[in-house]
Amino acid sequence: MILAALALALATQPYDGFHLSNSRFDAMLSTAYQRCERSEAAMNTYGARSCIWDEQRRFQARVGGSYRAALARLPAGGRRTRLANLQRRWQATHRIACRRRFQGVDGTMNLISEDMCALRELARRVAWLDRHGG
């Protein structure tokens, strides 16, 4: 019974209040991304964004895997349905905050900043699902 209560508490940990530290984010980045961001190709806007886009695709796959694992940890019923609803809502809105944050800012650095913001949000979701999602 205690384990069920703990699982419920973790499953309902508010995502909005979940913080991903810079050091944890850095540790989650792939070696492919780290190599790419240090490469000469990343010295222009398109190259830098390409590195980020590739890492975003890797994190999209990780979000899916972490979500499926979180669902598998939950018993069938209300908590599973709640997580599924939270995940659908997150998928529909996770880029909006980044777009709003950098809306109206001119220059190519804005594009890179928005892309990095979205990447951090994907990493944050993976970390949350792994820790609290189930």
Backbone torsions as a table, in degrees:
resi	resn	phi	psi	omega
1	MET	NA	-39.3	179.0
2	ILE	-63.7	-41.2	178.8
3	LEU	-63.7	-38.5	178.5
4	ALA	-65.0	-40.6	178.4
5	ALA	-65.8	-40.6	178.5
6	LEU	-64.6	-43.0	178.4
7	ALA	-61.1	-40.5	178.8
8	LEU	-65.0	-43.4	179.5
9	ALA	-61.7	-43.0	179.6
10	LEU	-68.2	-38.4	-178.7
11	ALA	-68.2	-22.3	-178.1
12	THR	-103.7	6.6	175.7
13	GLN	-55.1	120.3	-176.5
14	PRO	-62.5	129.2	179.7
15	TYR	-67.5	-37.9	-178.3
16	ASP	-57.4	-32.2	-179.2
17	GLY	-89.9	0.6	-177.0
18	PHE	-83.3	125.7	-178.1
19	HIS	-109.7	136.9	174.4
20	LEU	-110.0	115.1	-177.8
21	SER	-68.1	158.4	177.9
22	ASN	-60.9	-40.3	-178.5
23	SER	-67.2	-38.0	177.8
24	ARG	-67.7	-42.3	177.4
25	PHE	-59.2	-48.8	-179.9
26	ASP	-58.5	-39.1	-179.6
27	ALA	-68.4	-24.3	-178.9
28	MET	-82.3	-18.5	-177.2
29	LEU	-68.2	141.3	-178.5
30	SER	-72.7	157.0	175.3
31	THR	-65.3	-31.7	177.6
32	ALA	-61.4	-42.1	178.4
33	TYR	-66.3	-45.5	-178.9
34	GLN	-59.8	-41.1	176.4
35	ARG	-64.4	-44.4	-177.4
36	CYS	-62.2	-45.7	-176.7
37	GLU	-67.3	-20.5	177.4
38	ARG	-93.6	-4.4	-175.9
39	SER	-78.9	163.0	177.1
40	GLU	-65.4	-30.2	179.3
41	ALA	-60.7	-28.8	-177.2
42	ALA	-83.0	6.0	-177.7
43	MET	-82.4	-1.9	173.9
44	ASN	-123.9	167.6	-174.2
45	THR	-59.1	-48.7	-177.8
46	TYR	-62.3	-43.1	180.0
47	GLY	-63.5	-43.6	178.9
48	ALA	-63.3	-43.4	180.0
49	ARG	-66.7	-36.1	178.2
50	SER	-61.6	-41.2	176.6
51	CYS	-59.3	-45.5	-178.5
52	ILE	-66.3	-43.5	-179.2
53	TRP	-60.8	-42.3	178.7
54	ASP	-61.7	-41.4	179.6
55	GLU	-69.2	-35.7	175.8
56	GLN	-60.4	-41.2	178.1
57	ARG	-62.4	-41.0	177.5
58	ARG	-62.4	-42.3	-179.3
59	PHE	-71.0	-32.4	175.1
60	GLN	-58.2	-43.6	177.7
61	ALA	-64.3	-39.5	178.7
62	ARG	-66.1	-38.6	176.7
63	VAL	-58.8	-46.6	179.3
64	GLY	-59.3	-45.2	179.2
65	GLY	-65.5	-42.1	179.3
66	SER	-66.5	-37.8	178.0
67	TYR	-64.2	-47.7	179.8
68	ARG	-61.6	-39.6	178.2
69	ALA	-66.0	-40.1	178.5
70	ALA	-64.1	-42.4	177.6
71	LEU	-61.2	-41.7	-178.1
72	ALA	-64.9	-27.5	179.6
73	ARG	-76.6	-16.8	-177.0
74	LEU	-96.5	143.6	174.1
75	PRO	-70.6	154.8	177.7
76	ALA	-58.4	145.2	177.4
77	GLY	127.8	-149.4	-170.8
78	GLY	-59.0	-44.3	-177.8
79	ARG	-67.2	-36.2	177.3
80	ARG	-66.0	-43.7	178.2
81	THR	-62.8	-41.8	178.6
82	ARG	-61.0	-45.4	178.8
83	LEU	-63.4	-41.4	179.1
84	ALA	-61.5	-42.4	178.0
85	ASN	-65.3	-42.4	177.7
86	LEU	-61.8	-40.2	-179.4
87	GLN	-66.1	-43.7	178.1
88	ARG	-60.8	-43.0	179.2
89	ARG	-63.8	-43.0	179.2
90	TRP	-62.3	-44.9	-179.6
91	GLN	-59.2	-36.7	-177.8
92	ALA	-75.9	-22.0	-170.7
93	THR	-124.4	-3.4	-168.4
94	HIS	-66.2	-21.1	178.8
95	ARG	-93.1	-13.3	-174.4
96	ILE	-60.5	-44.9	-178.5
97	ALA	-60.7	-39.2	179.1
98	CYS	-67.7	-41.0	178.0
99	ARG	-62.4	-45.3	-179.5
100	ARG	-64.5	-40.6	-177.0
101	ARG	-60.8	-36.5	-175.4
102	PHE	-109.0	8.6	178.8
103	GLN	-64.6	134.6	177.1
104	GLY	83.9	-3.0	177.6
105	VAL	-90.1	124.3	-177.5
106	ASP	-87.3	159.4	173.5
107	GLY	103.9	161.7	-177.2
108	THR	-71.9	-25.7	178.3
109	MET	-62.7	-29.7	175.8
110	ASN	-59.5	-43.0	-179.4
111	LEU	-62.7	-45.9	179.5
112	ILE	-65.4	-41.6	179.6
113	SER	-62.8	-42.6	178.5
114	GLU	-64.9	-41.3	177.9
115	ASP	-62.5	-42.5	179.3
116	MET	-66.7	-38.1	176.8
117	CYS	-59.5	-45.3	179.2
118	ALA	-64.7	-38.2	177.4
119	LEU	-63.7	-44.3	177.8
120	ARG	-61.1	-37.4	179.4
121	GLU	-66.2	-39.5	176.0
122	LEU	-63.0	-44.4	179.1
123	ALA	-63.6	-40.5	178.4
124	ARG	-60.9	-41.3	179.6
125	ARG	-65.4	-41.8	177.6
126	VAL	-59.4	-48.1	-178.9
127	ALA	-61.9	-40.9	179.6
128	TRP	-65.8	-47.2	179.5
129	LEU	-60.8	-41.5	-179.7
130	ASP	-65.1	-35.1	-177.0
131	ARG	-93.1	-46.8	-169.8
132	HIS	-116.8	-11.6	-171.0
133	GLY	-71.4	-9.3	-179.9
134	GLY	-151.3	NA	NA
